[in-house]
Amino acid sequence: MIRPELRALLRDRSELLIFGGLTLLGLWLTFLGGWFFALVGAGVVLVGASLTVGALRHAPFRRPVAAPGVVELVEGAVRYYGATEPGGEVALRDLTEIRLLRLRGRACWRLRSQDGQALLIPVDAAGAAVLADAFETLPGLDLGMLSKALSHVAAQPEAMRTVWRRPS
């Protein structure tokens, strides 16, 4: 009954639509009448708006799976199981640098640990959206700037950008 393109769009944007709906529900409650509904509605608007902003910042990390391999976040460590490329694991506490680069026509995250080892993770690998949650915990990292860097690397054929370094 629903066209496949529309169904895919709704599935990809479901989080954003739900939180936007929550914000609209809060606005409706605010203007329903009386101070009680105004306070409850204002609280719902604040929660819905903050969740909507978070969903907007996470949106660039959600991409269709086009690269081999799987990304996991387990107990403070990012793991990448590569199908055709070598995988590995980097603990978030040992992470010193994150670069976004284009390698062989594919955008990749390059995670570097304290001991100098690097882990390359394609941005369109299965489960790569979990990296947004992992990167949010790093000190001094701006997720909005990271989202802009993702679009910059997608537009440039040969691009490399350092998006985060651990403060000393």
N, C-alpha and C positions, 0 to 999 in steps of 0.2 A: 504494500500500500504506500509506503514511503520510498521515494526514489533513493537508489544506493548512494548517490553523491550527497544528498541531503542527510541521509543516515550517518555517513562517515563524518560529515561536518559537525553534526550534533554530538556524535560520540567523541570527537576530538576536542570540542569546546564545552563538554558537559559540565566540567568543574566551574568554568567561568560563568556559564548560564545559570547554574544553581546559586552561586554566590551573588550574582547580579539580581536574581529573583529574590533572594533573601534581603538585599538592600532595598528593593522596591517594596517588599512586604513591610519593612521597617518604616519607610516613608508613608505608606498607607496607614499604619498604626499611629504614626506621629500626628497625622491630620484627621484622625478619626474623631477626636474631641476629648477634652478633659486633660488635666495635667498628668494623670496616671498613664494614659495611653501615649501621651507625648514623651514621657520619660522612658517608657518601655520601648517605644518606637525609635527614639534617639539611640538607645543602647543597641537595638537590632541593626540600625543603620551603620553605627560605628563598627560592629563586628562584621557585617556583610561587606562594608567598604574595605576593611583591612584584608579580609579573605579574598576579595576581588583583586586588589592590588597584588597580593601574593600569587594568585592564579595568573595574572598578566605577566609577572616576572618569570614564572616557571614555563610559560607557553613556548618560548623559543627552544627549550630543551626537549620538548616532545616533538619528535620527528618520526616519519615512517621508517621502519627498519629497512635499511638498504645495505648494511655492511654485515659481514660475518662476525660472529662472536656475541658474547653476553656479558653485561656489566652487572655487578652486585655490590651492595654496600652491606657488609657484615661486621658488626662489632667494631666500628670505627676504622674499617679498612675498605678501600676500594679494590675490588677484584675484577679482572678482565680475563675471560676465557676466550682466547682467540681461536677461530676455526682454521684460518690460513696464516695468521700472524701469531707471533709469540705473545702469550698473555703474561699475567703477573699480578702482583698485589703490592699496594702501597698503603701504609697506615696513615691516617690523616694527621696524626701527631708528628710524623716524620716528614711530612710534605713541606718542601721549601719553595717550590715554584710551580706555577701553572702557566703553560703556554697554549695558545690556540694556533694551529698551523694547518697548512694544506700540504698533503703528502700524496704524491701520485694521483692527483685530482680529487682527493677525499679529505674533508676537514677532519682534524684529529685533535684531541686533547693530549698534551704532553705533560705528564705529572712527574716531577723530579723529587726524589727523596734526599735526605741528609747525606746518605752515603754515595750520592752521585748517580744512582740507578734511575733510569727513566722508563716510564710506562706510557705507551701510545694507545689511546682509546679512540676509535672512530666516533664522531658525534652522532652518527645515525646507527649505532649498534643497538641491539635489543637491550632494553633496560637502562640506556644511557640517560634517561630523564632523572634517574635517581641521583645523578651527579649534582643536580641543583640543590638537593637537600644536603648532600655531603659538603658542598662548597659553602653553603650558608653558615656553617659552623666555624669557618676559618676566620681568624682575626683580621679585621681591616678589609675584607672583601666586599665589594659592592655588586650585588646581583644584577642591578639594572645596567651597570657598565659591562658586566659579563654578557648580558643579553645583546647589547649593542655590538660587542666584539664578535658574537656568533653571526650576526648579519653581515658584518664587515668581511669576515673570512669567507663567507659564502659568495660575496660579490667579487672578491679579488682572486685572480687565478693563482698567483704565487704570493701568499700572505703568511706572515708569522707575527704573532703579537703576544707579548708577555702580559697576562691579565692579572697576575697576583704573585707577590713574593712575600715570604714570611718576614714580618718586622723583626729587626734584630734587638 
